[in-house]
Amino acid sequence: MFTWQGVIGLVAGFLSLLGFLPYVLSIYQKKTRPNRATWWIWALVGFILCFSYYSSGAVNTIWVPVCSAVGHLIIAILALKYGQGGWNNFDRGCLLSAGISLVLWWQFSSPTIALAINICIDFLGALPTIRKSYYQPYTEDTFSWTIFLSAHTLNLVALQNWSFALSAYPLYLFCSTATIVIFLLRPTIIRRQTASDKQHSKRKIHKS
């Protein structure tokens, strides 16, 4: 029998999967250029994270990681043709660090330790896209990332308790996605602020 947290978890998973539709469309329209290093690290680690997260006792909040892992794999495949990056020094450093972390992960049998290490690997995969969102916000689809953020916010609501094993991954997903959304919205916020300042200056001139 589903609890209300379980229902919210399912809705969050569906919303997360739904967010990939406009993202894929944006890729085909050549408006979005996904970073190859990010999406391949996320695809490879995503399924491992699902397993370690489920082994830690997650039930209600497992749907977002599962749907995300499937979506990551689709984007990673598309990134081979339509993406960018993956071979500069920064991306290579993230890939190398992720590889080292994977080796360390194999050394531990604890689901909680494996979860923590895989979150670190996942973050290394996120860094190239976080960096790209700051310097090249026009290469990412803001609408899709906003949907992802909504899904991760709902996933936090679906948590039944806030132990490290159950809350660490949803909190990480929320924080990393929120950072990307803020960076993508930054140019719009700056433009609006600049326009507002200009209007304020004009009003002062007219009054004087």
matplotlib code that plots the C-alpha trace (Angstrom):
import matplotlib.pyplot as plt

x = [0.0, 1.4, 1.9, 1.5, 5.4, 5.3, 2.9, 4.9, 8.0, 6.3, 5.2, 8.7, 10.1, 7.6, 8.4, 12.1, 11.6, 9.3, 12.1, 14.2, 11.7, 12.2, 15.9, 16.2, 14.1, 16.4, 19.4, 17.9, 17.1, 20.8, 20.0, 21.5, 25.0, 25.3, 28.8, 30.0, 32.0, 29.1, 26.5, 28.7, 29.8, 26.2, 25.0, 27.6, 27.4, 23.6, 22.8, 25.4, 24.0, 20.5, 21.7, 23.7, 20.9, 18.2, 20.5, 20.6, 16.9, 15.4, 12.0, 9.8, 12.6, 14.2, 12.1, 13.9, 17.4, 16.0, 14.3, 17.4, 19.7, 17.7, 17.5, 21.2, 22.0, 19.9, 21.5, 25.0, 24.4, 23.1, 26.0, 28.4, 27.0, 25.4, 27.4, 30.6, 33.6, 34.8, 38.4, 39.8, 42.0, 39.1, 36.9, 39.7, 40.5, 36.9, 36.9, 40.2, 39.0, 35.7, 37.7, 39.8, 36.7, 35.1, 38.2, 37.8, 34.1, 35.0, 37.0, 34.0, 31.1, 29.1, 26.1, 26.4, 30.1, 29.4, 26.6, 28.9, 31.7, 29.3, 27.8, 31.3, 31.8, 28.4, 29.5, 32.7, 30.5, 28.3, 31.3, 31.8, 28.0, 28.0, 31.0, 29.4, 26.1, 28.0, 30.1, 27.8, 24.2, 22.8, 24.1, 21.6, 17.8, 16.6, 13.0, 14.3, 16.5, 13.6, 11.6, 14.4, 14.7, 10.9, 11.3, 14.2, 12.2, 9.3, 11.7, 12.8, 9.2, 8.9, 11.6, 10.3, 13.3, 16.4, 19.2, 22.4, 21.7, 18.3, 18.7, 22.2, 21.5, 18.2, 19.8, 22.8, 20.6, 18.6, 21.6, 23.5, 20.4, 19.5, 23.1, 22.7, 19.3, 20.6, 23.5, 21.2, 18.8, 21.7, 21.8, 18.0, 18.2, 21.1, 19.3, 16.2, 18.2, 20.0, 16.7, 15.3, 18.3, 18.0, 14.3, 15.1, 17.8, 15.5, 12.8, 15.4, 16.4, 12.8, 12.1, 15.2]
y = [0.0, 3.4, 6.1, 9.8, 10.0, 7.0, 8.8, 12.0, 9.9, 8.4, 11.8, 13.1, 10.2, 10.9, 14.6, 13.8, 11.6, 14.2, 16.8, 14.9, 15.3, 19.1, 18.5, 16.0, 18.2, 21.1, 18.9, 18.0, 21.7, 22.4, 24.8, 22.6, 21.1, 18.6, 18.1, 14.6, 14.1, 15.0, 12.8, 9.7, 9.9, 10.4, 7.5, 5.1, 6.1, 6.6, 2.9, 2.1, 4.9, 3.4, 0.1, 1.5, 3.9, 1.2, -1.1, 1.7, 1.4, 3.9, 3.0, 6.1, 8.3, 5.6, 6.6, 9.9, 8.2, 5.4, 7.7, 10.0, 7.1, 6.1, 9.7, 10.2, 7.2, 8.6, 12.1, 10.5, 8.7, 11.8, 13.8, 11.7, 13.4, 16.6, 17.4, 19.3, 19.0, 15.8, 16.2, 19.4, 19.3, 20.2, 17.4, 14.9, 15.7, 15.1, 11.8, 10.7, 11.5, 9.7, 6.6, 6.7, 7.0, 4.0, 1.9, 3.0, 2.2, -1.5, -1.7, -1.1, -3.4, -0.9, 0.5, 3.8, 4.2, 3.2, 5.8, 8.6, 7.7, 7.5, 10.9, 12.3, 10.7, 12.1, 15.6, 15.3, 14.5, 17.6, 20.0, 20.4, 21.2, 23.5, 25.3, 25.4, 26.8, 29.7, 30.6, 29.4, 29.4, 29.6, 26.0, 24.5, 24.2, 26.2, 24.8, 21.2, 22.0, 23.8, 20.6, 18.6, 21.0, 20.6, 16.8, 16.9, 19.3, 16.9, 14.1, 15.8, 16.0, 12.2, 11.4, 9.5, 10.2, 12.3, 9.8, 10.2, 7.1, 8.2, 12.0, 12.5, 11.7, 13.6, 16.7, 16.4, 16.3, 19.3, 21.4, 20.6, 21.1, 24.3, 25.6, 24.9, 26.6, 29.7, 30.0, 29.6, 32.2, 34.6, 36.4, 37.0, 38.4, 40.6, 41.9, 42.7, 44.4, 46.5, 47.5, 48.4, 50.5, 52.3, 53.1, 54.3, 56.6, 58.0, 58.8, 60.7, 62.7, 63.6, 64.6, 66.8]
z = [0.0, -1.0, 1.6, 0.7, 0.5, -1.9, -4.2, -4.1, -4.9, -7.9, -9.1, -8.6, -10.7, -13.5, -13.4, -13.6, -16.7, -18.3, -18.0, -20.5, -23.3, -23.9, -23.2, -26.0, -28.3, -27.5, -28.5, -31.8, -32.4, -31.7, -28.9, -26.2, -26.4, -23.5, -22.0, -22.9, -19.7, -17.5, -19.1, -19.5, -15.9, -14.8, -17.0, -15.7, -12.1, -12.1, -12.2, -9.5, -7.4, -7.8, -6.5, -3.5, -2.7, -2.7, -0.7, 1.9, 2.4, 0.0, -1.4, -1.8, -3.2, -5.5, -8.6, -9.3, -9.4, -11.6, -14.1, -14.0, -14.8, -17.8, -19.0, -18.5, -20.7, -23.5, -23.3, -23.1, -26.3, -28.0, -26.6, -28.7, -31.8, -30.6, -27.5, -26.7, -24.4, -22.7, -23.8, -22.4, -19.3, -16.9, -18.3, -18.3, -14.7, -13.7, -15.7, -14.1, -10.6, -11.2, -12.4, -9.2, -7.1, -8.8, -8.0, -4.3, -4.4, -5.2, -2.1, 0.2, 0.9, 2.9, 1.0, 2.9, 2.1, -1.5, -1.7, -0.3, -2.8, -5.7, -4.8, -5.0, -8.4, -9.6, -8.4, -10.4, -13.4, -12.7, -12.5, -16.3, -16.8, -13.7, -15.2, -18.6, -17.2, -15.7, -18.7, -21.5, -20.2, -23.7, -24.3, -21.8, -21.7, -18.7, -18.9, -18.6, -15.7, -13.9, -14.3, -12.9, -9.9, -9.3, -9.3, -6.8, -4.6, -4.5, -3.8, -0.6, 0.5, -0.1, 2.4, 5.4, 7.5, 7.2, 7.9, 5.9, 3.9, 2.8, 2.6, 1.2, -2.4, -2.7, -1.0, -3.4, -6.5, -5.2, -4.5, -7.7, -9.9, -8.1, -8.7, -12.5, -12.6, -10.8, -13.2, -16.2, -14.9, -14.1, -17.5, -17.4, -13.9, -14.8, -17.9, -15.9, -13.2, -15.8, -17.4, -14.0, -13.2, -16.5, -16.0, -12.5, -13.8, -16.5, -13.9, -11.8, -14.9, -15.7, -12.1, -12.0]

ax = plt.figure().add_subplot(projection="3d")
ax.plot(x, y, z, "-o")
ax.set_aspect("equal")
plt.show()
